[in-house]
């Protein structure tokens, strides 16, 4: 897969970053929804019968992610990274990372069924990718929720063969390194789905 990434058309990272006006507008929108940037746990999550129906509906996608994400993870030199698969509304179908990070995510309410929509937790890479129907990058303090301020995130939407939006792949890293080579990589992962 890395060979394909190196030959993939170079994507312009700067064109996908939020400018200051977009950040300010998104922050104001989050506040207007009554969201608090200082939450320490995400709480907008499907539960009970709704969560069971959601997990059953997306079981094939979760199974594909369970096979793909660990394989891809072993190819990366970044032990702080995490992969997230969502539906078209931003609900987490599956996430994968190192066991310690998975435990921290669970403590913070980042679990299957949790919503990463802008209406649930403010601006983030998933919400931008789903809204704009194209890859997005949201770095550190660009996130509305301080819970994500230590993360550098890339998300790419997933489309079906008729160009209908089906969901999103998110790659998040705690490292503040260059994301250039990860952008086409995440886009290719989305294409695999």
Long-range contacts (C-beta under 8 A, 24 or more apart in sequence): 1-72, 1-75, 1-185, 1-188, 2-75, 2-185, 4-188, 5-181, 5-184, 5-185, 5-188, 6-181, 8-184, 8-187, 8-188, 9-184, 10-180, 10-184, 11-135, 11-180, 11-183, 11-184, 11-187, 13-137, 13-179, 13-180, 13-183, 16-134, 16-135, 16-136, 16-137, 16-183, 17-137, 17-139, 17-142, 18-123, 18-128, 18-138, 18-142, 23-123, 23-142, 26-118, 26-122, 26-123, 26-144, 27-122, 27-123, 27-144, 29-118, 29-122, 29-123, 30-118, 30-122, 30-123, 30-144, 33-119, 35-121, 35-122, 35-144, 35-145, 37-122, 37-144, 37-145, 37-146, 38-146, 39-121, 39-145, 39-146, 39-147, 40-108, 40-147, 41-107, 41-108, 41-109, 41-147, 42-108, 42-109, 42-110, 42-114, 42-115, 42-120, 42-121, 42-145, 42-147, 43-109, 44-114, 44-115, 44-117, 44-120, 44-121, 45-109, 45-111, 45-113, 45-114, 45-115, 46-91, 46-113, 46-114, 46-115, 47-113, 50-113, 51-112, 51-113, 54-87, 54-91, 54-112, 54-113, 55-112, 55-113, 58-87, 58-93, 61-85, 61-93, 61-94, 61-167, 61-193, 62-93, 62-94, 62-112, 64-193, 65-93, 65-94, 65-96, 65-193, 66-94, 66-96, 68-189, 68-192, 69-94, 69-96, 70-96, 72-189, 73-97, 78-173, 78-175, 78-177, 80-173, 80-174, 80-175, 81-171, 81-172, 81-173, 81-174, 81-175, 82-170, 82-171, 82-172, 82-173, 83-169, 83-170, 83-171, 83-172, 83-189, 84-116, 84-126, 84-168, 84-169, 84-170, 84-172, 85-167, 85-168, 85-169, 85-170, 85-193, 86-116, 86-126, 86-130, 86-167, 86-168, 86-170, 87-166, 87-167, 88-130, 88-165, 88-166, 88-167, 88-168, 89-115, 89-117, 89-130, 90-115, 90-116, 90-117, 90-118, 90-120, 90-126, 90-127, 90-130, 90-168, 91-115, 91-116, 91-117, 92-116, 93-167, 108-147, 116-170, 118-144, 121-145, 121-147, 121-148, 124-148, 124-153, 124-155, 125-153, 125-154, 125-155, 125-170, 125-172, 126-153, 126-155, 126-168, 126-170, 128-155, 129-155, 129-156, 129-157, 129-168, 129-170, 130-155, 130-157, 130-165, 130-168, 133-157, 133-165, 135-183, 135-186, 135-187, 137-179, 137-183, 139-176, 140-176, 150-174, 152-176, 152-177, 152-179, 154-179, 154-182, 154-183, 154-186, 155-186, 156-186, 156-187, 156-189, 156-190, 157-190, 158-190, 158-193, 166-193, 167-193, 169-193
